[in-house]
């Protein structure tokens, strides 16, 4: 039974959680990223003011993923070579990872969630680029953070979520639908509240909040193509899922968005898998044992 009086309000859950503040350096970078007149020197300042983040960024850009022939020792040089968006997304990832709790809940594993989040972020960005959307890197960040409230909710409401997840597995329903039925809100709204409390850009908060409303976004037409990419990414299976109940929904949404076939979607999944293999070690994450493409073929009996 929940420790909260009925109805369970989102405000009461988040207030009780007492989540630490996001590091100011990450917030400063995100705010700078929304200003078109800022250059590498501006972005270097908040990183250089945070010794821990500075060391992480330099290790990131000097990794084999980028393959520079000589060591990069300057933050400003790193930003110039790698790009503002890549550095900002890495800083955001590190910041959120450092404050999100790791609840003791069934099969849940925080690193597994970040594996899932990375694959969804890579998928959303790749799909955005296929559609030639200018905000592909913002889609990466939105998909990366779309489920960041789940660990907190599992920790605060373990009995409620045990029932909801059991129903999801038994009935094949989306968790967000079950949450709205039980609470009147879902984990997307919770994550958007966190984003706003942390003063992240409103565009990120909106991408996060809307990712569980695929049909509404599809109905909005070309103006919502970016948010649809993030919503489709949310339909990818987690590393612990055996079934893939959202598989048909993903294919239908992908075809309606892009006009492409299942073969094209499978190719996108394969590209996402390849990118995850390269990117995961940079974030000290293991590569998922089961690839998205393998899961797709198995689920579809191909």
C-alpha positions as CSV (number, residue, x, y, z in Angstrom):
1,X,0.0,0.0,0.0
2,X,1.2,3.5,-0.8
3,X,2.5,5.7,2.0
4,X,0.7,8.7,0.4
5,X,-2.9,9.6,1.1
6,X,-5.2,9.1,-1.9
7,X,-5.2,10.5,-4.4
8,X,-1.4,10.4,-4.9
9,X,-0.4,13.7,-6.3
10,X,2.7,14.3,-8.4
11,X,3.7,17.2,-6.2
12,X,3.6,15.1,-3.0
13,X,5.7,12.4,-4.6
14,X,8.4,14.8,-5.8
15,X,8.4,16.9,-2.7
16,X,8.9,13.8,-0.5
17,X,11.7,12.6,-2.8
18,X,13.9,15.6,-2.0
19,X,16.1,15.2,-5.0
20,X,19.4,17.1,-4.9
21,X,19.9,20.0,-7.2
22,X,21.4,19.5,-10.6
23,X,25.0,20.7,-10.8
24,X,25.1,24.4,-11.8
25,X,27.7,23.7,-14.5
26,X,25.2,21.5,-16.4
27,X,22.4,24.0,-16.1
28,X,24.7,26.8,-17.3
29,X,25.7,24.8,-20.4
30,X,22.1,24.0,-21.3
31,X,21.1,27.7,-20.9
32,X,24.0,28.7,-23.1
33,X,23.0,26.2,-25.8
34,X,19.7,28.0,-26.2
35,X,21.5,31.3,-27.1
36,X,22.7,31.4,-30.7
37,X,25.4,34.0,-30.2
38,X,27.6,31.9,-27.8
39,X,30.9,30.3,-28.9
40,X,33.4,27.8,-27.6
41,X,34.9,30.3,-25.1
42,X,31.5,30.9,-23.5
43,X,30.8,27.1,-23.1
44,X,34.3,26.5,-21.8
45,X,33.8,28.7,-18.7
46,X,31.3,26.6,-16.7
47,X,33.1,23.4,-17.5
48,X,36.5,24.9,-16.4
49,X,34.8,26.1,-13.2
50,X,33.8,22.5,-12.3
51,X,37.0,20.4,-11.9
52,X,35.2,17.1,-11.9
53,X,33.2,17.8,-15.1
54,X,36.4,19.2,-16.8
55,X,38.2,15.9,-16.2
56,X,35.2,13.9,-17.5
57,X,34.9,16.0,-20.7
58,X,38.6,15.7,-21.4
59,X,38.5,11.9,-21.0
60,X,35.4,11.9,-23.2
61,X,37.0,13.8,-26.1
62,X,40.3,11.9,-25.8
63,X,38.6,8.5,-26.0
64,X,39.0,6.1,-29.0
65,X,35.5,7.0,-30.1
66,X,36.7,10.3,-31.5
67,X,40.1,9.0,-32.5
68,X,42.1,12.3,-32.5
69,X,45.7,11.8,-33.4
70,X,47.0,13.9,-30.4
71,X,45.7,14.5,-26.9
72,X,43.3,17.3,-26.4
73,X,44.2,19.3,-23.3
74,X,42.0,22.4,-23.6
75,X,38.3,22.5,-23.0
76,X,37.8,25.2,-25.6
77,X,39.7,23.1,-28.2
78,X,37.6,20.1,-27.2
79,X,34.4,22.1,-27.8
80,X,35.7,23.3,-31.1
81,X,36.6,19.8,-32.3
82,X,33.6,17.8,-30.9
83,X,30.9,20.4,-31.0
84,X,28.8,22.2,-28.5
85,X,25.9,19.8,-28.6
86,X,27.9,16.7,-28.0
87,X,29.7,18.3,-25.0
88,X,26.4,19.6,-23.6
89,X,24.7,16.3,-23.9
90,X,27.6,14.5,-22.2
91,X,27.5,17.0,-19.4
92,X,23.8,16.6,-19.0
93,X,24.0,12.9,-18.9
94,X,26.7,13.0,-16.3
95,X,24.8,15.5,-14.1
96,X,21.5,13.6,-14.1
97,X,23.2,10.3,-13.6
98,X,24.9,11.7,-10.5
99,X,21.6,12.7,-8.7
100,X,19.1,10.1,-9.7
101,X,18.6,7.4,-7.0
102,X,19.1,3.7,-7.6
103,X,16.0,2.0,-6.0
104,X,16.0,-1.6,-4.8
105,X,13.1,-2.7,-7.0
106,X,12.7,-6.1,-8.5
107,X,14.8,-6.5,-11.7
108,X,15.4,-2.8,-12.0
109,X,19.0,-1.7,-12.5
110,X,20.0,1.9,-12.9
111,X,22.7,1.1,-15.4
112,X,20.1,-0.8,-17.4
113,X,17.9,2.3,-17.5
114,X,20.8,4.3,-18.8
115,X,21.5,1.7,-21.4
116,X,17.9,2.0,-22.5
117,X,18.0,5.8,-22.4
118,X,21.2,5.8,-24.5
119,X,19.7,3.6,-27.2
120,X,16.5,5.7,-27.3
121,X,18.6,8.9,-27.6
122,X,20.7,7.5,-30.4
123,X,17.5,6.3,-32.2
124,X,15.7,9.6,-31.9
125,X,18.8,11.5,-33.1
126,X,19.3,9.2,-36.1
127,X,15.6,9.3,-37.1
128,X,15.7,13.1,-36.8
129,X,18.7,13.3,-39.1
130,X,17.0,11.0,-41.6
131,X,14.1,13.4,-41.6
132,X,16.6,16.3,-42.0
133,X,15.3,18.0,-38.8
134,X,17.5,20.8,-37.5
135,X,17.0,19.9,-33.9
136,X,18.4,16.3,-34.0
137,X,20.7,16.9,-31.1
138,X,17.9,18.3,-29.0
139,X,16.0,15.1,-29.8
140,X,18.9,13.1,-28.4
141,X,18.7,15.0,-25.1
142,X,14.9,14.7,-24.9
143,X,15.0,11.0,-25.4
144,X,17.9,10.6,-23.1
145,X,16.0,12.2,-20.2
146,X,12.5,10.9,-21.0
147,X,12.5,8.2,-18.3
148,X,14.7,9.9,-15.7
149,X,11.8,10.1,-13.2
150,X,11.2,6.4,-13.1
151,X,13.9,5.5,-10.5
152,X,12.6,8.2,-8.2
153,X,9.0,6.9,-8.6
154,X,10.0,3.3,-8.0
155,X,11.7,4.4,-4.8
156,X,8.8,6.5,-3.6
157,X,5.9,4.3,-4.6
158,X,7.3,0.7,-4.7
159,X,4.0,-1.1,-3.9
160,X,2.1,0.9,-6.5
161,X,4.6,0.3,-9.2
162,X,5.0,-3.4,-8.4
163,X,1.3,-3.7,-9.3
164,X,1.5,-1.5,-12.3
165,X,4.5,-3.4,-13.8
166,X,2.9,-6.7,-13.1
167,X,-0.2,-5.5,-15.1
168,X,2.1,-4.2,-17.9
169,X,3.7,-7.6,-18.2
170,X,0.5,-9.5,-18.0
171,X,-1.7,-7.3,-20.2
172,X,0.9,-5.8,-22.6
173,X,-0.3,-2.2,-21.8
174,X,1.9,0.8,-21.8
175,X,3.1,1.8,-18.4
176,X,2.1,5.4,-19.0
177,X,-1.6,4.4,-19.5
178,X,-1.5,2.4,-16.3
179,X,0.0,5.3,-14.4
180,X,-2.6,7.7,-15.7
181,X,-5.4,5.2,-14.7
182,X,-3.9,4.8,-11.2
183,X,-2.7,8.3,-10.4
184,X,-4.0,10.8,-13.0
185,X,-0.4,11.5,-14.2
186,X,2.5,9.5,-15.7
187,X,6.3,9.3,-15.5
188,X,6.6,11.7,-18.5
189,X,4.9,14.4,-16.6
190,X,7.1,13.7,-13.5
191,X,10.2,13.9,-15.6
192,X,9.1,17.2,-17.1
193,X,8.5,18.6,-13.6
194,X,12.0,17.6,-12.7
195,X,13.4,19.3,-15.9
196,X,11.5,22.5,-15.1
197,X,12.6,22.4,-11.4
198,X,16.2,22.1,-12.6
199,X,15.6,25.0,-15.0
200,X,16.4,23.0,-18.1
201,X,15.3,24.5,-21.4
202,X,11.5,24.4,-21.9
203,X,12.0,22.7,-25.2
204,X,13.5,19.7,-23.4
205,X,10.7,19.7,-20.8
206,X,8.1,19.6,-23.6
207,X,9.8,16.8,-25.5
208,X,9.9,14.8,-22.3
209,X,6.4,15.5,-21.2
210,X,4.8,14.6,-24.6
211,X,6.7,11.4,-25.3
212,X,3.8,9.2,-24.1
213,X,1.3,10.9,-26.4
214,X,2.3,9.5,-29.8
215,X,-1.2,9.6,-31.5
216,X,-1.7,13.3,-30.5
217,X,1.8,14.2,-31.9
218,X,1.2,12.3,-35.1
219,X,-2.1,14.1,-35.6
220,X,-0.3,17.4,-35.3
221,X,1.5,16.8,-38.6
222,X,4.9,18.1,-39.7
223,X,5.2,20.7,-36.9
224,X,5.5,17.8,-34.4
225,X,8.0,15.6,-36.3
226,X,10.7,16.1,-33.7
227,X,8.5,15.2,-30.7
228,X,7.3,12.2,-32.7
229,X,10.9,11.0,-33.0
230,X,11.3,11.1,-29.2
231,X,7.9,9.4,-28.7
232,X,8.8,6.6,-31.1
233,X,12.1,6.1,-29.3
234,X,10.1,5.5,-26.1
235,X,8.6,2.4,-27.7
236,X,11.9,0.6,-27.9
237,X,12.2,-2.3,-25.5
238,X,14.3,-2.2,-22.3
239,X,17.2,-4.5,-21.8
240,X,15.2,-6.7,-19.4
241,X,12.1,-7.0,-21.7
242,X,11.5,-10.4,-23.2
243,X,8.3,-9.4,-25.1
244,X,7.9,-6.3,-27.2
245,X,4.2,-5.3,-26.9
246,X,4.9,-1.8,-28.5
247,X,6.5,-3.3,-31.6
248,X,3.5,-2.9,-33.9
249,X,2.9,0.6,-32.5
250,X,6.5,1.5,-33.3
251,X,6.2,0.3,-36.9
252,X,2.9,2.0,-37.5
253,X,4.2,5.3,-36.1
254,X,7.4,5.1,-38.1
255,X,5.6,4.5,-41.3
256,X,3.2,7.3,-40.7
257,X,6.0,9.7,-39.9
258,X,8.5,8.8,-42.5
259,X,6.6,7.0,-45.2
260,X,9.2,4.3,-45.1
261,X,8.9,0.5,-44.8
262,X,9.7,-2.0,-42.1
263,X,13.0,-2.7,-43.8
264,X,14.0,0.9,-43.3
265,X,13.0,0.7,-39.6
266,X,15.1,-2.4,-39.2
267,X,18.1,-0.6,-40.8
268,X,17.6,2.3,-38.4
269,X,17.6,-0.2,-35.5
270,X,20.8,-1.7,-36.8
271,X,22.4,1.7,-37.0
272,X,21.3,2.5,-33.4
273,X,22.8,-0.8,-32.2
274,X,26.1,0.0,-33.9
275,X,26.2,3.5,-32.4
276,X,25.4,2.1,-28.9
277,X,28.4,-0.3,-29.1
278,X,30.7,2.6,-29.8
279,X,29.1,5.1,-27.4
280,X,28.4,3.0,-24.3
281,X,32.0,2.6,-23.2
282,X,32.3,6.4,-23.1
283,X,29.6,6.5,-20.4
284,X,31.0,3.4,-18.6
285,X,28.0,1.4,-19.6
286,X,28.0,-2.2,-20.9
287,X,26.7,-3.0,-24.3
288,X,23.2,-4.6,-24.1
289,X,23.3,-8.3,-24.5
290,X,20.5,-8.3,-26.9
291,X,20.5,-5.9,-29.8
292,X,17.4,-4.0,-31.0
293,X,17.6,-5.7,-34.4
294,X,17.8,-9.1,-32.9
295,X,14.8,-8.3,-30.6
296,X,12.9,-7.0,-33.6
297,X,13.5,-10.1,-35.7
298,X,12.7,-12.4,-32.8
299,X,9.5,-10.6,-31.8
300,X,8.3,-10.6,-35.4
301,X,9.2,-14.3,-36.1
302,X,11.3,-13.2,-39.0
